[in-house]
Amino acid sequence: MAPKRAESAVRAAKAVKAAKVKAAKAVKTVKALKAATPVKAATPVKAAKALKAAESAQPAKPPRTVKESPKPSKPFKVAQPTDAAELYRRLRERHADAHCELDHKSPFELLVATVLSAQSTDVMVNKITPEVFRRWPGPAELASADPSEVEEALSKIGMFRQKTKNIVGLSKLLVEQHGGAVPRTLAELVKLPGVGRKTANVVLGVAFGMPEGVVVDTHVQRISQRLGLTRHSEPPEIEQDLMRLFDRTLWDPLSHTLIFHGRRICTAQRPACASCPVQESCPSAFHAELVGRKPARKRG
């Protein structure tokens, strides 16, 4: 019995070994088949979805860089009288049509229109003054006008209530103290309601051809700094610099020329330096937007 049991055990061991060898071969065969089988191609629907997803993917944003302020193209220096005269000549050549754009037919109408133009555009003032002067053509008529009716006529412009008081008040003074005529001196004009130095010089220069200073509005203030005509930033000091640089006969046309240049070419935010007739002499050329502008107003 013992020999038979031994033989059975040997046969069983051989069978187990053979099974293991067969199983190992089967595993190898499966791996070989998987390696040889090509990857299944994507269906048209899946391919279209994948393409759409790739197209809609947002590209990565580049790292943010701090933009440096452009450096001045030319060293800044205040213009001398001869340089200033040449700058004016070239600007005047470009803006030969520069003039006062407030519509008027008399010194009185110019005075009233200039007072009304404070914090308002010339275009808007020109829209309302024809009716104003039709109803109240002179100082006597406006002096005796009903303020509520004048307010209604001025209601389309800013500060119309205060401006009503100013033009009615100055009309009364013209009648009472000047015989209904507009004064021809700065000292007398600035005593009228709503009339400051700038308004007075507009009237003196345009109506009478005898300005006592240079009109420095926001355009003249900006352009004077950009062209190197002044180192100052406030109108009183800028006016004095311009008066020293230019002959008195140029004070009136100078302001109109600079105003037109500021409106047409040397604008506050996007100056067109490439088309400027004085770019070669301008110390602010191609970075002028950084010069002569008021600082941003802080909020909160």
NUDO-164176 format. One record per residue (C-alpha): residue in three letters; x, y, z. Coordinates in steps of 0.001 Angstrom, whole numbers, plus 500000, padded with zeros to 6 digits. Layout:
alaXYZ/...
//
This chain:
met500000500000500000/ala502836502369500809/pro504433502278497327/lys501061503044495717/arg500551506099497974/ala503991507386497093/glu503324507090493390/ser500005508944493787/ala501726511791495610/val504350512089492887/arg501693512165490186/ala499760514840492078/ala502874516986492468/lys503635516686488751/ala500051517686487925/val500233520804490125/lys503552521800488554/ala502152521321485072/ala499101523435485950/lys501319526249487216/val503400526177484026/lys500245526237481923/ala498844529166483908/ala502079531130483498/lys501994530567479756/ala498391531759479632/val499303535021481470/lys502142535681479027/thr499839535087476090/val497260537568477427/lys499918540253477967/ala501291539727474484/leu497825540070472969/lys497136543296474857/ala500429544805473695/ala499757543887470114/thr496141545142470048/pro495897548738468576/val494280551507470630/lys490645551906469761/ala490062555085467794/ala487775557713469287/thr484322557931467834/pro483486561073465769/val481277562393468570/lys483986562021471196/ala486562563588468873/ala484322566629468243/lys483765567121471977/ala487489566966472635/leu488200569551469892/lys485551571948471220/ala486943571667474742/ala490441572462473473/glu489262575526471520/ser487299576959474449/ala490155576576476900/gln491454579998478027/pro495190580531477512/ala497200581170480597/lys497553584872481378/pro501095586227481193/pro502532587520484437/arg501559591133485140/thr504325593627484650/val504539597143486036/lys504625599669483208/glu507317602240483658/ser506576605862482890/pro508232606904479644/lys511233609095480073/pro511215612629478695/ser512420612705475112/lys514238615988475704/pro515594617661478831/phe513113620179480209/lys514057623822480089/val511992626982480130/ala511795628572476682/gln513535631876476035/pro511676634744474285/thr513160633918470868/asp512254630235471241/ala508775631129472482/ala508221633437469519/glu509141630657467092/leu506826628200468873/tyr503981630696468598/arg504700631378464926/arg504463627698464040/leu501374627113466158/arg499662630166464703/glu500476628917461213/arg498710625639462011/his495761627318463788/ala495361630457461710/asp491625630432462367/ala491977630548466156/his489522633043467646/cys487039633551470472/glu484237631067469831/leu481600632803471950/asp479037634337469590/his478502638059470231/lys477743641327468446/ser478826643834471101/pro481102644156474131/phe478039643728476372/glu477043640458474689/leu480629639193474958/leu480756640100478639/val477519638251479385/ala478480635228477272/thr481879634969478969/val480299635072482424/leu477882632337481338/ser480729630169479981/ala482133629434483453/gln481918625639483960/ser480072625388480621/thr481171624870477024/asp481158627626474421/val478883625446472295/met476224625259474996/val476449628974475751/asn476018629769472055/lys472806627754472056/ile471110629853474736/thr472456633367474189/pro470441634158471021/glu467203633918473021/val468741635779475962/phe469860638705473802/arg466596638724471865/arg464621639222475071/trp467163641432476886/pro469354643099474224/gly471202645514476499/pro472167646313480093/ala469012648357480749/glu466688645543479715/leu468599642854481602/ala468917645040484697/ser465121645271484964/ala464416641649483988/asp462461639253486192/pro465135636916487650/ser462817633903487398/glu462452634465483650/val466206634809483235/glu466735631599485212/glu464363629797482881/ala466313631053479860/leu469599629871481395/ser468323626577482803/lys470187624418480267/ile473624625394481572/gly475230624694484909/met474984627068487882/phe472175628947486108/arg470784630494489310/gln474121632026490303/lys474750633115486722/thr471353634805486664/lys472347636847489716/asn475670637705488071/ile474415638933484698/val471450640818486194/gly473739642314488836/leu476467643382486414/ser473825644915484130/lys472566647056487007/leu476102648253487766/leu476734649044484102/val473605651208484053/glu474191652853487440/gln477961653415487305/his479065653280483647/gly476185654759481683/gly475319651361480239/ala478774650909478674/val481255648112479324/pro484378649395481139/arg487683649276479316/thr489990648597482254/leu490732645471484220/ala490287647243487539/glu486735648318486689/leu485680645069485067/val486642642828487988/lys484293644827490247/leu481324643472488305/pro479526640351489617/gly480872637131488129/val483832638842486451/gly487334637727487347/arg490682638463485774/lys490265635833483052/thr486812637044481993/ala487964640652482068/asn490911639939479778/val488680638063477339/val486542641205477025/leu489495643589476915/gly491345641538474311/val488498640461472030/ala486150643458472247/phe488683646277472622/gly492029644841471492/met493719646024474676/pro494243643083477072/glu495996643652480360/gly497082640031480630/val496908636592479030/val493781634486479406/val494818631227481096/asp492052628675480844/thr492477624909481290/his493950624480477776/val496428627345478091/gln497372626071481546/arg498156622597480174/ile499845623588476898/ser502098626199478534/gln503542623535480812/arg503997620992478048/leu505759623432475728/gly508129624570478445/leu506762628116478534/thr506527627935482319/arg507661625873485274/his504525626746487211/ser501234624869487337/glu498759627513488559/pro497130630173486314/pro498371633337488099/glu502035632326487829/ile501602630923484322/glu500041634188483177/gln502989636191484477/asp505454633898482678/leu503556634253479389/met503388638018479754/arg507169638130480171/leu507826635853477191/phe505506637411474618/asp504968640897473278/arg501803642598474490/thr500361642593470974/leu500340638778471074/trp498637638308474434/asp495137637976472996/pro495853635803469909/leu498285633707471974/ser495544632444474274/his493197631618471369/thr495985629799469533/leu496907627701472563/ile493231626928473193/phe492740625674469629/his495957623637469841/gly494737622081473082/arg491368621180471602/arg492628619863468268/ile496028618284468882/cys497456618507472394/thr494470617077474236/ala494650616190477898/gln494597612384477722/arg495707611494474185/pro497878614248472693/ala498623613698469008/cys502353614373469226/ala503047612769465848/ser501023615479464081/cys502130618394466273/pro503868621208464349/val506273621876467238/gln507090618321468339/glu510791618763467540/ser511040621652470002/cys508586620396472616/pro510260619017475769/ser507157616897476436/ala506856615300472993/phe505569611719473064/his505000611734476803/ala502866614879476994/glu499958613055478613/leu502030612990481805/val502471616768481878/gly500092619561482800/arg497175617433483967/lys495451617801487289/pro496084614912489707/ala493295612394490050/arg490792613350492729/lys490972611107495774/arg487716609530496843/gly486617608335500220/
//
